[in-house]
Amino acid sequence: MQTTINNMNNWVQNRIKPQQVTKYLNDGKCFIDDAEIESNLLSNKNHDPARIKDILQKSLAVQTLTPAETACLLNVQSPEILAQMAETVWTSESN
């Protein structure tokens, strides 16, 4: 097992170059803000169907969704609203 770990570490050291990673960092940090994502997911639960419908209409108009709007859609649990979301996808693909 230790040999496998050593081989993997050697592979990583020989393949991943720091300059290939650092050019994507923002002030030395990853551009993906985990805390913001978690906050959006937690604060955008249980929205009413009208809010979801508005977000879906915005997506059909090919407008960029905010992280909060995306989190709202990700939190949908209702089978009826999930079906509406699926219908929106099919509508957008046929246009």
Rosetta constraint file for C-alpha pairs under 8 A:
AtomPair CA 1 CA 5 HARMONIC 6.46 0.50
AtomPair CA 2 CA 6 HARMONIC 6.13 0.50
AtomPair CA 3 CA 7 HARMONIC 6.05 0.50
AtomPair CA 4 CA 8 HARMONIC 6.15 0.50
AtomPair CA 5 CA 9 HARMONIC 6.12 0.50
AtomPair CA 6 CA 10 HARMONIC 6.10 0.50
AtomPair CA 7 CA 11 HARMONIC 6.09 0.50
AtomPair CA 8 CA 12 HARMONIC 6.22 0.50
AtomPair CA 9 CA 13 HARMONIC 6.16 0.50
AtomPair CA 10 CA 14 HARMONIC 6.10 0.50
AtomPair CA 11 CA 15 HARMONIC 6.04 0.50
AtomPair CA 12 CA 16 HARMONIC 5.64 0.50
AtomPair CA 13 CA 17 HARMONIC 7.52 0.50
AtomPair CA 16 CA 20 HARMONIC 7.18 0.50
AtomPair CA 16 CA 21 HARMONIC 7.91 0.50
AtomPair CA 17 CA 21 HARMONIC 6.95 0.50
AtomPair CA 18 CA 22 HARMONIC 6.02 0.50
AtomPair CA 19 CA 23 HARMONIC 6.21 0.50
AtomPair CA 20 CA 24 HARMONIC 7.76 0.50
AtomPair CA 21 CA 25 HARMONIC 7.06 0.50
AtomPair CA 22 CA 28 HARMONIC 7.20 0.50
AtomPair CA 24 CA 30 HARMONIC 7.16 0.50
AtomPair CA 24 CA 31 HARMONIC 7.04 0.50
AtomPair CA 25 CA 29 HARMONIC 5.05 0.50
AtomPair CA 25 CA 30 HARMONIC 4.90 0.50
AtomPair CA 25 CA 31 HARMONIC 5.88 0.50
AtomPair CA 26 CA 30 HARMONIC 6.12 0.50
AtomPair CA 26 CA 31 HARMONIC 5.69 0.50
AtomPair CA 33 CA 37 HARMONIC 6.38 0.50
AtomPair CA 34 CA 38 HARMONIC 6.15 0.50
AtomPair CA 35 CA 39 HARMONIC 6.03 0.50
AtomPair CA 36 CA 40 HARMONIC 6.09 0.50
AtomPair CA 37 CA 41 HARMONIC 6.19 0.50
AtomPair CA 37 CA 67 HARMONIC 7.57 0.50
AtomPair CA 37 CA 71 HARMONIC 7.99 0.50
AtomPair CA 38 CA 42 HARMONIC 6.13 0.50
AtomPair CA 39 CA 43 HARMONIC 6.02 0.50
AtomPair CA 40 CA 44 HARMONIC 5.93 0.50
AtomPair CA 40 CA 67 HARMONIC 6.88 0.50
AtomPair CA 40 CA 68 HARMONIC 5.35 0.50
AtomPair CA 40 CA 71 HARMONIC 5.90 0.50
AtomPair CA 41 CA 45 HARMONIC 6.94 0.50
AtomPair CA 41 CA 68 HARMONIC 7.47 0.50
AtomPair CA 41 CA 71 HARMONIC 5.00 0.50
AtomPair CA 41 CA 72 HARMONIC 7.11 0.50
AtomPair CA 41 CA 74 HARMONIC 7.76 0.50
AtomPair CA 41 CA 75 HARMONIC 7.13 0.50
AtomPair CA 44 CA 68 HARMONIC 6.52 0.50
AtomPair CA 44 CA 69 HARMONIC 7.78 0.50
AtomPair CA 44 CA 71 HARMONIC 6.04 0.50
AtomPair CA 44 CA 72 HARMONIC 4.87 0.50
AtomPair CA 44 CA 75 HARMONIC 7.21 0.50
AtomPair CA 45 CA 71 HARMONIC 7.97 0.50
AtomPair CA 45 CA 72 HARMONIC 6.10 0.50
AtomPair CA 45 CA 75 HARMONIC 5.68 0.50
AtomPair CA 45 CA 76 HARMONIC 7.58 0.50
AtomPair CA 46 CA 72 HARMONIC 7.88 0.50
AtomPair CA 46 CA 75 HARMONIC 7.30 0.50
AtomPair CA 46 CA 76 HARMONIC 7.25 0.50
AtomPair CA 47 CA 51 HARMONIC 6.29 0.50
AtomPair CA 47 CA 52 HARMONIC 7.03 0.50
AtomPair CA 47 CA 72 HARMONIC 7.03 0.50
AtomPair CA 48 CA 52 HARMONIC 6.77 0.50
AtomPair CA 49 CA 53 HARMONIC 6.08 0.50
AtomPair CA 49 CA 81 HARMONIC 7.15 0.50
AtomPair CA 50 CA 54 HARMONIC 6.21 0.50
AtomPair CA 51 CA 55 HARMONIC 6.37 0.50
AtomPair CA 52 CA 56 HARMONIC 6.18 0.50
AtomPair CA 52 CA 72 HARMONIC 7.42 0.50
AtomPair CA 52 CA 73 HARMONIC 6.89 0.50
AtomPair CA 52 CA 81 HARMONIC 7.93 0.50
AtomPair CA 53 CA 57 HARMONIC 6.13 0.50
AtomPair CA 54 CA 58 HARMONIC 6.21 0.50
AtomPair CA 55 CA 59 HARMONIC 6.28 0.50
AtomPair CA 55 CA 65 HARMONIC 7.54 0.50
AtomPair CA 55 CA 69 HARMONIC 6.57 0.50
AtomPair CA 56 CA 60 HARMONIC 6.27 0.50
AtomPair CA 56 CA 85 HARMONIC 7.14 0.50
AtomPair CA 56 CA 88 HARMONIC 6.91 0.50
AtomPair CA 57 CA 61 HARMONIC 6.34 0.50
AtomPair CA 58 CA 62 HARMONIC 6.62 0.50
AtomPair CA 58 CA 63 HARMONIC 5.65 0.50
AtomPair CA 58 CA 64 HARMONIC 7.80 0.50
AtomPair CA 58 CA 65 HARMONIC 7.45 0.50
AtomPair CA 59 CA 63 HARMONIC 5.54 0.50
AtomPair CA 59 CA 64 HARMONIC 7.00 0.50
AtomPair CA 59 CA 65 HARMONIC 6.91 0.50
AtomPair CA 60 CA 88 HARMONIC 7.39 0.50
AtomPair CA 60 CA 92 HARMONIC 6.17 0.50
AtomPair CA 65 CA 69 HARMONIC 5.80 0.50
AtomPair CA 65 CA 70 HARMONIC 6.21 0.50
AtomPair CA 66 CA 70 HARMONIC 6.22 0.50
AtomPair CA 67 CA 71 HARMONIC 6.07 0.50
AtomPair CA 68 CA 72 HARMONIC 6.16 0.50
AtomPair CA 69 CA 73 HARMONIC 6.46 0.50
AtomPair CA 70 CA 74 HARMONIC 6.22 0.50
AtomPair CA 71 CA 75 HARMONIC 6.21 0.50
AtomPair CA 72 CA 76 HARMONIC 6.78 0.50
AtomPair CA 76 CA 81 HARMONIC 7.07 0.50
AtomPair CA 76 CA 82 HARMONIC 6.75 0.50
AtomPair CA 77 CA 81 HARMONIC 7.62 0.50
AtomPair CA 77 CA 82 HARMONIC 7.03 0.50
AtomPair CA 78 CA 82 HARMONIC 6.08 0.50
AtomPair CA 79 CA 83 HARMONIC 6.07 0.50
AtomPair CA 80 CA 84 HARMONIC 6.32 0.50
AtomPair CA 81 CA 85 HARMONIC 6.16 0.50
AtomPair CA 82 CA 86 HARMONIC 6.24 0.50
AtomPair CA 83 CA 87 HARMONIC 6.16 0.50
AtomPair CA 84 CA 88 HARMONIC 6.23 0.50
AtomPair CA 85 CA 89 HARMONIC 6.42 0.50
AtomPair CA 86 CA 90 HARMONIC 6.43 0.50
AtomPair CA 87 CA 91 HARMONIC 6.10 0.50
AtomPair CA 88 CA 92 HARMONIC 6.13 0.50
AtomPair CA 89 CA 93 HARMONIC 6.20 0.50
AtomPair CA 90 CA 94 HARMONIC 6.24 0.50
AtomPair CA 91 CA 95 HARMONIC 6.59 0.50
